[in-house]
Amino acid sequence: YVLGEVTTPGRFPCAGHETVLDAIIAAGGLTDRSSFREIVLVRPTGNGPGEVYRIDYLGITQLGLTETNYQIKSGDRVIIPTRNFWDGIFGFDR
């Protein structure tokens, strides 16, 4: 699943080798209201709340860093929140 500030949020098929970036692209990419700094991958862990991994979107897309471009597993959720007021004012997000 890719949820939040993407063009087409929803459930997408997973063939087995997709990464976080692949999932975001499958959802049509980020919107102009997306928070680049707060993207997370939530991976279910049985009955608990799941593991949460922060995603360095700018590192992945602009610097080619792969450490946080995790491979997607069945049941994962990539969550892209809305940019907050201070990000827009001070340019933290862009």
C-alpha positions in Angstrom: 0.0 0.0 0.0 1.1 3.6 -0.7 -0.9 6.1 1.4 -1.1 9.8 1.8 0.2 12.6 -0.5 0.7 10.7 -3.7 -1.2 11.1 -7.0 -3.0 7.8 -6.7 -2.9 6.2 -3.2 -3.9 2.6 -2.9 -2.8 -1.0 -3.1 -0.3 -2.0 -5.7 0.8 -5.5 -6.8 4.2 -6.6 -5.6 6.3 -9.0 -7.8 9.1 -9.3 -5.2 11.9 -6.9 -6.0 10.2 -3.5 -5.7 11.6 -0.8 -3.5 10.1 2.2 -1.6 10.9 4.4 -4.6 9.2 1.9 -7.0 6.1 2.0 -4.8 6.0 5.8 -4.8 6.3 5.8 -8.6 3.6 3.2 -9.0 1.3 5.5 -7.0 2.0 8.3 -9.5 4.6 10.1 -7.5 4.5 12.7 -4.7 2.1 15.6 -4.8 3.0 19.3 -4.3 1.8 18.9 -0.7 4.0 15.9 0.2 6.5 16.0 3.1 9.8 14.8 1.7 11.2 14.6 5.3 8.6 12.5 7.0 8.1 9.5 4.6 8.0 6.2 6.5 7.7 2.5 5.7 5.5 0.6 8.2 6.1 -3.1 8.2 3.6 -5.4 10.1 5.0 -7.6 12.9 2.3 -9.9 14.0 0.0 -8.4 16.6 2.1 -5.3 17.4 2.1 -1.9 15.8 4.8 -2.8 13.3 8.3 -1.6 12.6 8.6 1.9 11.3 11.5 2.9 9.0 12.2 6.5 8.0 12.8 7.1 4.3 15.5 9.6 3.1 13.6 10.5 -0.1 15.9 13.3 -1.2 19.0 11.1 -0.5 17.5 8.4 -2.7 16.4 10.6 -5.5 19.1 13.3 -5.6 22.2 11.6 -4.1 21.6 8.0 -5.2 21.8 6.7 -1.6 20.2 3.3 -1.2 20.3 2.7 2.6 16.6 3.7 3.1 15.3 2.5 -0.3 14.0 -0.7 1.4 12.7 -3.6 -0.6 9.0 -3.8 -0.3 7.5 -6.9 1.4 3.9 -8.1 1.4 1.8 -6.1 3.8 4.1 -3.0 3.9 2.7 0.5 3.9 4.6 3.5 2.5 3.1 6.6 4.1 3.7 10.1 2.7 2.3 12.7 5.1 1.2 16.3 4.2 3.9 18.9 4.5 3.4 21.0 7.5 3.1 24.8 7.8 6.7 25.4 9.0 8.2 23.3 6.2 6.6 25.6 3.7 7.5 28.8 5.5 11.2 28.0 6.1 11.7 25.7 3.1 12.8 22.7 5.1 10.9 20.4 2.9 12.0 21.6 -0.6 
